[in-house]
Amino acid sequence: MAKFNLKINGKNHEVDVDPSTPMLWVLRDHLKLIGTKYGCGIAQCGSCTIHLNGLAVRSCMLMVSAIGNQEVTTIEGLSENGDHPVQKAWLKVDVPQCGYCQAGQIMTAAALLEQNPNPSDSEIEMAMNGNICRCGTYTRIKKAVQLAATDTNS
């Protein structure tokens, strides 16, 4: 076990965990930030996506010992009131069906728009490609990302 000082959603947290513990389990089990979901455990589905210094990363394969002083943002920290442009677009387009993958989808879309505020259709498809939606709401996801891009550029 080792102590780690982590900056998550703008707040400092100290955890005492094995250095090889994936951030997914640090977030869910130790910090009770349960918005980040477990999907596959091998970084292939995107359900566990968080931001590390603004970039979308899979928390299931990211060891706590690799975080250091980097800033972590989870779905809970994306916006205080659920009013991030991507979250608003998700609701407006009625993206979720079962909703399980949605936190990861939203975090991936938000990171994309932070880096590229006006992505083309192919750039959206490429960025969102690694996020699996069991319900197949890909058309609505793409439409919501397009809408969020429009809203952030207004």
C-alpha angles and dihedrals in degrees: 000000000000137000118247127188108211132184106216124171090347095306131101118241130182119209131179106211143133108283091236094058111124115241089239090068094040088055097043104033104030104029099028092230094144100168090092106082135213110232116153107345093224101080094253105110105045098224091122096051117146132162121258107191088338097309122115111246135167110251095198092073099031110100118218089233089064095059101075110156095340120126118247123202122189129188087268090059099043090092133350096231103026090259101124109133091247092051091048091048091049090058095042092052091040092230103166121086106162089357098213097122096037100097090055092044092050093047091050092048093047091052090049093052092046089057097034114021093185108038123178120235091261092050090052091048092048094048094046095041096098094055114091121208112195090200094052098235091152095127091054091044091055091046091051092050089050090050092047089051090053091048094049091049095050 
